[in-house]
Amino acid sequence: MRRLYEPRAYAAESLQGCYWPTTVELPRFPPPAGDTASQVAVVGAGFTGLSAALHLAEQGYDVAVFDEHQPGWGASGRNGGFCCIGGAMLRHESIVKRHGTHAAAEWAEVQQSAVELVDDLVTRHAMEVDRHSQGETVLAHSARAMRQLREDGGEVIERADLGARGISGPFHGGLRHPHGFALNPRKYLAGLIAACVAAGVRIHGGTTIEDVASGGLRSSHGLHRAEHTLLATNGYGAEDVPRWSGRRILPVFSNIMVTRPLTDAEREAQGWHSRQMCYDTRNLLHYFRLLPENRMLFGMRGGLRATESSDRRMARAIRAHFDEMFPAWRAVETTHFWSGLVCLTGARRPYIGPVPDMKGVWTGFGWHGNGVAMGTYAGRVLAGCVTGAGDIPELLRAPPPALPFGRFRRALLRPVFAGLALADRL
């Protein structure tokens, strides 16, 4: 098995420092005992894999889910907990130009449907997920960015009005999107796991998938026969399992820090009391929200290697960005810092559909940092691929192109990040 980054990115220990495991303990599942079989095999026990498994099991399918570590170990268990519209890095105008007005209109509906699906699952299964935030607010980091937000339309928030909403910082105004909410991603996973188990899904942890083919897969614990196989590893898959999809994704690091609980006086000093989930308009964006327990979560893109020295540099960098944005909290301690992989594609949009030349093998990937909603939605679409019910949205049907430089493609990141950082300063 080949991986794009150093082994540390894929080791069980890479979850150390993450805040979410301190809030809920997920059940652990054993590997399979030798050769096994099911109607549907799902590789990856995150939002996408568990959503697919649940939707299939509720229709009577025999489903087995496999994860290299344990459910929720990857991006699903360590993200920022933003359930919001998104999933592609394309503006509406670009989608219209490349794919037509129908695809653009359908994509707008898909994004809203993805949020509504998470809402339905949380409600229907009575999940306790620490839900808060009515919609999402994007904050302009420059005057030019604010002019663009005004052109986008929606609920514009002028700079002078931010303080009344409990939002204070170096922002030139903002725009509120009405769809979406924040949650504890690990508690959402706990709810999905419980629903899957209740529906009869078999979940296996500690299982490395070594090969996938029509008719099943081979793991570190034996063969598993299946009529259909769903690949739901997103940015954490191996480069060569299968090679087709490995060449079409570019995982990049995102980093998150969480502070100790802020006092009332500290929140007042900064002028921040909003529970709204927010992000800024930078290309290398920041995303942040005040958690229900009054800790501040703050995330940003960056990091090019999975090494201890790179993590130390990113921990210093994210703290510097945090201090610049929230100067009244410079003395507030960082209690947790971690990183994880966000999955991008060369087409800057997700893909859901068949793996070419592999009958009965389906995949979905490329949520571009919006996996809570879009990953869950993709699971339902993948379930429909198995049952034959429902269509794949037009924007998501065409396979993204293979990226240049093969297994050396991460070399693209340094000049790309440098260019994006320069553009953010203009």
PALO-134959 format. One record per residue (C-alpha): residue number from 1; z, x, y. Coordinates in Angstrom, 2 decimals. Example, Ala and Ser with C-alpha at 12.3 -4.5 7.8 and 13.67 -1.06 7.14 Angstrom:
2
<r 1; <7.80; 12.30; -4.50>>
<r 2; <7.14; 13.67; -1.06>>
! end
This chain:
426
<r 1; <0.00; 0.00; 0.00>>
<r 2; <-0.92; 1.24; 3.45>>
<r 3; <0.87; 0.33; 6.68>>
<r 4; <-0.25; 0.75; 10.26>>
<r 5; <3.08; 2.10; 11.56>>
<r 6; <5.71; 4.46; 10.26>>
<r 7; <7.80; 3.19; 7.29>>
<r 8; <10.78; 2.51; 9.57>>
<r 9; <9.00; -0.54; 11.04>>
<r 10; <8.94; -2.21; 7.62>>
<r 11; <12.29; -1.11; 6.23>>
<r 12; <15.15; -3.56; 5.77>>
<r 13; <17.20; -1.57; 8.29>>
<r 14; <14.75; -2.35; 11.12>>
<r 15; <16.60; -5.62; 11.67>>
<r 16; <19.75; -3.75; 12.70>>
<r 17; <20.76; -4.43; 16.27>>
<r 18; <19.27; -7.93; 16.27>>
<r 19; <21.53; -10.56; 17.79>>
<r 20; <20.44; -13.56; 15.71>>
<r 21; <21.98; -12.49; 12.36>>
<r 22; <25.39; -12.57; 14.07>>
<r 23; <24.95; -16.31; 14.72>>
<r 24; <24.08; -17.57; 11.24>>
<r 25; <23.91; -16.18; 7.71>>
<r 26; <20.77; -16.98; 5.76>>
<r 27; <20.86; -17.42; 1.97>>
<r 28; <19.52; -14.59; -0.14>>
<r 29; <17.07; -15.16; -2.97>>
<r 30; <16.43; -13.05; -6.08>>
<r 31; <13.04; -11.69; -7.15>>
<r 32; <11.17; -13.41; -9.98>>
<r 33; <12.15; -12.53; -13.53>>
<r 34; <8.87; -11.22; -14.92>>
<r 35; <5.57; -13.11; -15.00>>
<r 36; <5.59; -16.55; -13.36>>
<r 37; <3.21; -19.30; -12.24>>
<r 38; <2.88; -22.12; -9.70>>
<r 39; <0.22; -24.33; -8.20>>
<r 40; <0.54; -22.53; -4.86>>
<r 41; <1.86; -19.03; -4.13>>
<r 42; <2.91; -18.24; -0.56>>
<r 43; <3.26; -14.64; 0.58>>
<r 44; <5.67; -14.36; 3.50>>
<r 45; <8.81; -16.44; 4.08>>
<r 46; <8.67; -16.83; 7.84>>
<r 47; <7.75; -19.84; 9.97>>
<r 48; <4.19; -20.06; 8.64>>
<r 49; <4.98; -19.55; 4.97>>
<r 50; <8.01; -21.85; 4.91>>
<r 51; <6.19; -24.54; 6.90>>
<r 52; <3.25; -24.44; 4.48>>
<r 53; <5.59; -24.52; 1.48>>
<r 54; <7.55; -27.46; 2.87>>
<r 55; <4.47; -29.53; 3.70>>
<r 56; <3.04; -28.91; 0.22>>
<r 57; <6.28; -29.54; -1.65>>
<r 58; <6.76; -32.83; 0.17>>
<r 59; <3.39; -33.87; -1.30>>
<r 60; <4.45; -32.98; -4.81>>
<r 61; <2.99; -29.48; -5.16>>
<r 62; <4.74; -26.78; -7.17>>
<r 63; <5.20; -23.92; -4.67>>
<r 64; <6.62; -20.41; -4.98>>
<r 65; <7.29; -18.26; -1.90>>
<r 66; <7.61; -14.46; -1.98>>
<r 67; <9.01; -12.11; 0.65>>
<r 68; <9.26; -8.34; 0.59>>
<r 69; <12.83; -8.48; 1.90>>
<r 70; <14.36; -11.94; 2.47>>
<r 71; <13.26; -15.11; 4.31>>
<r 72; <13.21; -14.59; 8.05>>
<r 73; <13.36; -10.81; 7.88>>
<r 74; <10.12; -10.30; 9.84>>
<r 75; <9.03; -11.57; 13.24>>
<r 76; <10.29; -15.11; 12.56>>
<r 77; <13.89; -13.94; 12.39>>
<r 78; <13.88; -11.59; 15.36>>
<r 79; <11.76; -13.20; 18.11>>
<r 80; <12.87; -14.59; 21.47>>
<r 81; <13.12; -18.20; 20.32>>
<r 82; <10.50; -19.62; 22.70>>
<r 83; <8.93; -22.76; 21.20>>
<r 84; <6.12; -23.22; 23.69>>
<r 85; <2.42; -23.66; 24.22>>
<r 86; <0.33; -20.55; 23.60>>
<r 87; <-1.05; -18.61; 20.69>>
<r 88; <-4.18; -17.15; 22.30>>
<r 89; <-4.70; -14.61; 25.07>>
<r 90; <-7.66; -16.51; 26.55>>
<r 91; <-7.74; -18.50; 29.75>>
<r 92; <-9.18; -22.01; 29.65>>
<r 93; <-12.32; -20.88; 31.45>>
<r 94; <-12.96; -18.17; 28.85>>
<r 95; <-12.55; -20.62; 25.98>>
<r 96; <-15.02; -23.01; 27.62>>
<r 97; <-17.53; -20.19; 28.14>>
<r 98; <-17.21; -18.74; 24.64>>
<r 99; <-16.58; -21.85; 22.54>>
<r 100; <-17.46; -24.91; 24.62>>
<r 101; <-15.60; -27.76; 26.28>>
<r 102; <-14.75; -29.52; 23.01>>
<r 103; <-13.02; -26.45; 21.58>>
<r 104; <-11.09; -25.96; 24.83>>
<r 105; <-9.91; -29.56; 24.94>>
<r 106; <-8.98; -29.48; 21.26>>
<r 107; <-7.04; -26.23; 21.73>>
<r 108; <-4.97; -27.82; 24.50>>
<r 109; <-4.07; -30.63; 22.08>>
<r 110; <-3.31; -28.16; 19.28>>
<r 111; <-0.80; -26.25; 21.41>>
<r 112; <1.05; -29.43; 22.30>>
<r 113; <0.92; -30.62; 18.68>>
<r 114; <2.45; -27.33; 17.55>>
<r 115; <5.48; -27.83; 19.82>>
<r 116; <5.77; -31.45; 18.71>>
<r 117; <5.71; -30.40; 15.05>>
<r 118; <8.71; -28.11; 15.52>>
<r 119; <10.48; -30.88; 17.40>>
<r 120; <9.76; -33.30; 14.54>>
<r 121; <10.99; -30.89; 11.85>>
<r 122; <14.17; -30.10; 13.78>>
<r 123; <14.85; -33.80; 14.31>>
<r 124; <13.84; -35.07; 10.88>>
<r 125; <15.90; -32.49; 9.01>>
<r 126; <18.83; -32.62; 11.45>>
<r 127; <18.67; -28.88; 12.15>>
<r 128; <21.29; -27.35; 14.44>>
<r 129; <19.20; -24.84; 16.42>>
<r 130; <21.01; -24.47; 19.80>>
<r 131; <18.15; -26.22; 21.53>>
<r 132; <17.83; -26.07; 25.33>>
<r 133; <15.26; -25.76; 28.16>>
<r 134; <12.95; -28.57; 29.19>>
<r 135; <9.55; -26.91; 29.10>>
<r 136; <8.86; -23.36; 30.20>>
<r 137; <8.54; -21.68; 33.59>>
<r 138; <6.10; -18.87; 34.39>>
<r 139; <7.15; -16.75; 37.39>>
<r 140; <4.71; -14.92; 39.64>>
<r 141; <5.35; -11.19; 39.89>>
<r 142; <3.03; -10.81; 42.91>>
<r 143; <1.54; -12.85; 45.73>>
<r 144; <-1.86; -12.67; 44.07>>
<r 145; <-0.40; -13.99; 40.82>>
<r 146; <1.18; -16.87; 42.73>>
<r 147; <-2.19; -17.81; 44.21>>
<r 148; <-3.57; -17.98; 40.68>>
<r 149; <-0.70; -20.19; 39.52>>
<r 150; <-1.43; -22.64; 42.33>>
<r 151; <-5.05; -22.83; 41.17>>
<r 152; <-3.95; -23.50; 37.57>>
<r 153; <-2.32; -26.76; 38.64>>
<r 154; <0.89; -28.31; 37.38>>
<r 155; <4.41; -28.38; 38.77>>
<r 156; <4.30; -25.55; 41.30>>
<r 157; <7.63; -24.07; 42.43>>
<r 158; <7.42; -22.28; 45.74>>
<r 159; <9.39; -19.09; 46.29>>
<r 160; <11.84; -20.76; 48.65>>
<r 161; <12.65; -23.40; 46.04>>
<r 162; <13.50; -21.09; 43.13>>
<r 163; <17.13; -20.65; 44.15>>
<r 164; <17.77; -24.39; 44.03>>
<r 165; <16.66; -24.30; 40.39>>
<r 166; <19.08; -21.51; 39.57>>
<r 167; <16.33; -18.89; 39.31>>
<r 168; <16.72; -15.74; 41.37>>
<r 169; <14.80; -12.49; 41.23>>
<r 170; <11.79; -10.60; 42.60>>
<r 171; <9.46; -13.58; 42.10>>
<r 172; <6.87; -15.10; 44.43>>
<r 173; <7.20; -18.60; 43.01>>
<r 174; <6.43; -20.18; 39.69>>
<r 175; <4.84; -22.93; 37.64>>
<r 176; <6.66; -25.15; 35.18>>
<r 177; <4.95; -26.21; 31.94>>
<r 178; <6.48; -29.45; 30.64>>
<r 179; <5.97; -28.78; 26.93>>
<r 180; <8.33; -26.64; 24.91>>
<r 181; <11.97; -25.78; 24.39>>
<r 182; <14.13; -22.82; 23.45>>
<r 183; <15.99; -22.43; 20.17>>
<r 184; <17.82; -19.97; 17.96>>
<r 185; <14.98; -18.84; 15.67>>
<r 186; <17.27; -17.84; 12.84>>
<r 187; <19.00; -21.23; 12.83>>
<r 188; <15.56; -22.84; 12.75>>
<r 189; <14.76; -20.66; 9.74>>
<r 190; <18.00; -21.77; 8.10>>
<r 191; <16.85; -25.36; 8.53>>
<r 192; <13.40; -24.66; 7.10>>
<r 193; <14.88; -22.83; 4.12>>
<r 194; <17.28; -25.70; 3.37>>
<r 195; <14.45; -28.24; 3.64>>
<r 196; <12.22; -26.16; 1.34>>
<r 197; <14.93; -25.76; -1.29>>
<r 198; <15.71; -29.49; -1.17>>
<r 199; <11.99; -30.21; -1.69>>
<r 200; <11.88; -27.99; -4.79>>
<r 201; <10.29; -24.84; -3.38>>
<r 202; <11.11; -21.65; -5.31>>
<r 203; <11.85; -18.76; -2.95>>
<r 204; <11.92; -15.13; -4.07>>
<r 205; <13.15; -12.19; -1.99>>
<r 206; <12.96; -8.48; -2.70>>
<r 207; <9.37; -8.81; -3.92>>
<r 208; <6.61; -6.48; -2.75>>
<r 209; <3.13; -7.94; -3.19>>
<r 210; <0.89; -5.16; -4.49>>
<r 211; <-2.38; -7.04; -4.94>>
<r 212; <-3.87; -10.47; -4.25>>
<r 213; <-6.88; -11.97; -5.99>>
<r 214; <-8.36; -15.33; -6.88>>
<r 215; <-6.02; -16.84; -9.42>>
<r 216; <-2.80; -15.25; -8.24>>
<r 217; <-1.08; -12.04; -7.29>>
<r 218; <0.64; -8.95; -8.66>>
<r 219; <4.07; -8.07; -7.39>>
<r 220; <6.64; -5.39; -7.99>>
<r 221; <8.19; -7.74; -10.58>>
<r 222; <5.16; -8.93; -12.53>>
<r 223; <2.14; -11.20; -12.35>>
<r 224; <2.14; -14.62; -10.75>>
<r 225; <-0.64; -17.08; -11.58>>
<r 226; <-1.55; -19.64; -8.92>>
<r 227; <-4.44; -21.96; -8.18>>
<r 228; <-4.08; -21.24; -4.48>>
<r 229; <-2.53; -18.33; -2.58>>
<r 230; <-1.51; -18.49; 1.08>>
<r 231; <-1.05; -15.23; 2.98>>
<r 232; <1.48; -15.68; 5.79>>
<r 233; <2.63; -12.17; 6.65>>
<r 234; <1.02; -12.03; 10.13>>
<r 235; <1.73; -8.59; 11.68>>
<r 236; <3.91; -7.41; 8.79>>
<r 237; <1.27; -7.41; 6.05>>
<r 238; <-0.05; -4.30; 4.33>>
<r 239; <-3.36; -2.91; 5.50>>
<r 240; <-4.96; -3.28; 2.08>>
<r 241; <-3.44; -6.53; 0.75>>
<r 242; <-6.10; -7.67; 1.30>>
<r 243; <-8.15; -5.12; 3.20>>
<r 244; <-10.24; -7.86; 4.85>>
<r 245; <-7.41; -9.27; 6.95>>
<r 246; <-5.67; -5.93; 7.49>>
<r 247; <-8.61; -4.64; 9.54>>
<r 248; <-8.60; -7.68; 11.81>>
<r 249; <-5.11; -7.53; 13.26>>
<r 250; <-3.40; -5.21; 15.70>>
<r 251; <0.40; -5.50; 15.52>>
<r 252; <2.21; -4.32; 18.66>>
<r 253; <5.89; -3.88; 19.35>>
<r 254; <7.95; -6.26; 21.42>>
<r 255; <11.52; -5.33; 22.35>>
<r 256; <14.50; -7.54; 23.10>>
<r 257; <17.95; -6.89; 24.51>>
<r 258; <20.90; -9.29; 24.78>>
<r 259; <23.88; -8.85; 27.09>>
<r 260; <27.50; -9.71; 26.55>>
<r 261; <28.46; -13.22; 27.79>>
<r 262; <28.22; -13.42; 31.58>>
<r 263; <31.12; -14.78; 33.58>>
<r 264; <30.74; -17.61; 36.08>>
<r 265; <31.21; -15.11; 38.89>>
<r 266; <28.50; -12.80; 37.51>>
<r 267; <26.00; -15.65; 37.19>>
<r 268; <26.82; -16.73; 40.73>>
<r 269; <26.40; -13.19; 42.06>>
<r 270; <22.86; -13.00; 40.66>>
<r 271; <22.08; -16.60; 41.56>>
<r 272; <20.98; -17.45; 38.04>>
<r 273; <22.32; -20.51; 36.29>>
<r 274; <19.12; -21.97; 34.86>>
<r 275; <18.82; -22.57; 31.10>>
<r 276; <15.05; -22.61; 31.44>>
<r 277; <13.04; -20.24; 29.28>>
<r 278; <10.94; -18.05; 31.56>>
<r 279; <8.31; -15.35; 31.52>>
<r 280; <6.45; -13.53; 34.27>>
<r 281; <2.77; -13.11; 35.02>>
<r 282; <2.51; -9.42; 34.15>>
<r 283; <0.00; -8.39; 31.51>>
<r 284; <2.87; -6.47; 29.92>>
<r 285; <5.08; -9.46; 30.43>>
<r 286; <8.82; -9.92; 30.53>>
<r 287; <10.39; -13.00; 28.92>>
<r 288; <13.99; -14.08; 29.39>>
<r 289; <16.47; -16.94; 29.15>>
<r 290; <20.16; -17.62; 29.48>>
<r 291; <21.50; -18.44; 26.02>>
<r 292; <23.95; -21.32; 25.48>>
<r 293; <26.76; -18.78; 25.03>>
<r 294; <25.91; -17.32; 28.48>>
<r 295; <24.36; -14.12; 27.20>>
<r 296; <21.08; -13.14; 28.84>>
<r 297; <18.15; -12.45; 26.54>>
<r 298; <15.44; -10.22; 27.98>>
<r 299; <12.27; -9.05; 26.25>>
<r 300; <9.21; -6.96; 27.05>>
<r 301; <6.20; -5.38; 25.39>>
<r 302; <6.03; -1.68; 24.65>>
<r 303; <6.68; 1.06; 22.17>>
<r 304; <3.94; 2.84; 20.26>>
<r 305; <5.82; 4.27; 17.29>>
<r 306; <8.48; 3.18; 14.82>>
<r 307; <10.83; 6.12; 15.21>>
<r 308; <14.44; 6.53; 16.33>>
<r 309; <13.38; 8.50; 19.41>>
<r 310; <10.87; 5.81; 20.39>>
<r 311; <13.55; 3.12; 20.00>>
<r 312; <15.90; 5.09; 22.24>>
<r 313; <13.21; 5.40; 24.91>>
<r 314; <12.44; 1.69; 24.74>>
<r 315; <16.13; 0.78; 24.93>>
<r 316; <16.37; 2.79; 28.15>>
<r 317; <13.12; 1.33; 29.47>>
<r 318; <14.01; -2.29; 28.84>>
<r 319; <17.41; -1.78; 30.45>>
<r 320; <15.75; -0.25; 33.52>>
<r 321; <13.40; -3.24; 33.82>>
<r 322; <16.34; -5.63; 33.38>>
<r 323; <18.39; -3.87; 36.07>>
<r 324; <15.47; -3.96; 38.50>>
<r 325; <14.96; -7.68; 37.97>>
<r 326; <18.67; -8.60; 37.92>>
<r 327; <20.46; -5.99; 40.07>>
<r 328; <23.76; -7.91; 40.20>>
<r 329; <24.08; -7.38; 36.42>>
<r 330; <23.69; -3.62; 36.34>>
<r 331; <27.26; -3.25; 35.07>>
<r 332; <26.86; -5.92; 32.37>>
<r 333; <26.74; -4.27; 28.95>>
<r 334; <23.84; -4.54; 26.52>>
<r 335; <25.37; -5.56; 23.18>>
<r 336; <22.17; -5.89; 21.13>>
<r 337; <18.73; -4.25; 21.16>>
<r 338; <15.94; -4.53; 18.60>>
<r 339; <12.18; -4.56; 18.21>>
<r 340; <9.58; -6.34; 16.12>>
<r 341; <5.84; -6.71; 15.69>>
<r 342; <3.68; -9.21; 17.55>>
<r 343; <0.29; -9.81; 15.93>>
<r 344; <-2.88; -9.63; 18.07>>
<r 345; <-6.54; -9.99; 17.10>>
<r 346; <-9.69; -8.55; 18.64>>
<r 347; <-10.84; -12.09; 19.42>>
<r 348; <-7.57; -12.74; 21.29>>
<r 349; <-7.05; -15.97; 19.33>>
<r 350; <-5.55; -16.91; 15.96>>
<r 351; <-7.39; -17.37; 12.69>>
<r 352; <-6.64; -19.92; 9.99>>
<r 353; <-8.93; -20.26; 7.00>>
<r 354; <-10.22; -18.73; 3.77>>
<r 355; <-10.28; -15.05; 2.91>>
<r 356; <-14.00; -14.43; 2.27>>
<r 357; <-15.06; -13.83; -1.33>>
<r 358; <-11.59; -14.74; -2.64>>
<r 359; <-11.67; -18.30; -3.99>>
<r 360; <-8.44; -20.17; -3.44>>
<r 361; <-6.98; -17.54; -1.08>>
<r 362; <-6.17; -18.67; 2.48>>
<r 363; <-4.60; -16.93; 5.43>>
<r 364; <-3.40; -17.45; 8.97>>
<r 365; <-2.52; -14.80; 11.56>>
<r 366; <-2.60; -13.78; 15.20>>
<r 367; <-0.07; -15.93; 17.09>>
<r 368; <-0.02; -13.49; 20.05>>
<r 369; <3.71; -13.77; 20.59>>
<r 370; <3.94; -17.55; 20.20>>
<r 371; <4.83; -17.81; 16.54>>
<r 372; <7.64; -20.36; 16.70>>
<r 373; <5.28; -23.23; 17.45>>
<r 374; <1.90; -21.85; 16.39>>
<r 375; <3.18; -20.26; 13.18>>
<r 376; <4.81; -23.53; 12.15>>
<r 377; <1.63; -25.43; 12.99>>
<r 378; <-0.47; -22.92; 11.03>>
<r 379; <1.69; -23.59; 7.98>>
<r 380; <0.78; -27.27; 8.13>>
<r 381; <-2.91; -26.43; 8.53>>
<r 382; <-2.78; -24.04; 5.56>>
<r 383; <-1.16; -26.76; 3.49>>
<r 384; <-4.11; -28.95; 4.46>>
<r 385; <-6.50; -26.24; 3.24>>
<r 386; <-4.94; -26.62; -0.21>>
<r 387; <-4.82; -30.42; -0.27>>
<r 388; <-8.17; -30.92; 1.46>>
<r 389; <-6.55; -33.03; 4.15>>
<r 390; <-7.29; -32.35; 7.80>>
<r 391; <-9.63; -29.94; 9.56>>
<r 392; <-9.05; -26.47; 10.95>>
<r 393; <-9.30; -26.57; 14.76>>
<r 394; <-12.62; -25.22; 16.00>>
<r 395; <-11.16; -22.32; 17.98>>
<r 396; <-9.33; -21.04; 14.88>>
<r 397; <-12.15; -21.23; 12.32>>
<r 398; <-14.25; -18.14; 13.04>>
<r 399; <-12.82; -14.91; 11.56>>
<r 400; <-11.92; -12.32; 14.24>>
<r 401; <-14.04; -9.16; 14.14>>
<r 402; <-12.82; -6.05; 12.38>>
<r 403; <-11.22; -3.74; 14.94>>
<r 404; <-12.68; -0.25; 15.56>>
<r 405; <-11.14; 2.96; 14.18>>
<r 406; <-9.72; 1.28; 11.06>>
<r 407; <-6.25; 2.54; 10.20>>
<r 408; <-6.30; 4.71; 13.34>>
<r 409; <-6.78; 1.72; 15.66>>
<r 410; <-3.25; 1.93; 17.05>>
<r 411; <-4.62; 4.85; 19.10>>
<r 412; <-6.22; 2.14; 21.23>>
<r 413; <-2.82; 1.03; 22.47>>
<r 414; <-1.94; 3.97; 24.70>>
<r 415; <-4.95; 3.69; 27.06>>
<r 416; <-4.88; -0.12; 26.92>>
<r 417; <-1.17; -0.26; 27.82>>
<r 418; <-1.69; 2.29; 30.60>>
<r 419; <-4.49; 0.18; 32.08>>
<r 420; <-2.47; -3.03; 31.86>>
<r 421; <0.53; -1.37; 33.51>>
<r 422; <-1.69; -0.15; 36.35>>
<r 423; <-3.15; -3.63; 36.81>>
<r 424; <0.37; -5.09; 36.97>>
<r 425; <1.15; -2.85; 39.93>>
<r 426; <-1.91; -3.85; 41.94>>
! end
